[in-house]
Amino acid sequence: MRSDRSETPDAPERSGATFSTADRAAVEPTAALVAVVVVGLALGLYAGAFADAAPDDGRSAARAALDRVEETVTVGGVVDPSRMRRVEAPGTETAIELEAGGERWLAASGPDAPGPPEARSPDAVAVAERRVTVRVAPGRNVRGTLRAVVWR
């Protein structure tokens, strides 16, 4: 059986053991390097995925405007073109276009809203569109496209 006491009787008693620097815990340099590389790669992948998930500001503004406009012009799930006069998109100058049955309706939420498709630059605007059901006559509905256009 081994005792914690020193073999010599005149050695003083110590309450704790002392360790040299060689006895302390250490990590192998290769393992530490691999751990640093893995953490760096994980952070890089996370940052890349986060950047790809962020919406484009122009497109998100157009989608938000389209959502607000659709609520305004829709009655019972059907878009009523006569309600296009009520279009307002607070904070964003928005042009609203509705195409259905060979007809086109246009509305703008302010004087600085983008003009008709023929007069505006496609690079300067963000567009969001959605397929909707449009009332073209009493009791007659057709499929159409509701489009919101905002400046980038």
Number of C-alpha atoms within 10 A of each C-alpha: 2 4 6 10 11 11 8 7 8 7 9 9 10 10 7 7 6 8 8 6 8 7 8 7 7 9 8 8 9 9 10 12 11 11 12 12 12 12 11 12 12 12 12 12 12 12 12 11 11 10 10 10 9 9 10 12 11 17 19 15 23 26 21 15 27 25 16 16 23 22 12 17 20 18 12 6 12 16 26 19 20 11 13 22 13 13 21 20 19 11 10 18 18 30 29 29 20 23 18 20 12 6 9 12 13 15 20 23 21 16 10 13 17 23 18 15 11 7 8 12 12 12 8 11 17 20 22 20 17 14 13 19 17 24 21 17 9 6 6 8 16 14 16 20 16 23 22 29 30 25 22 14
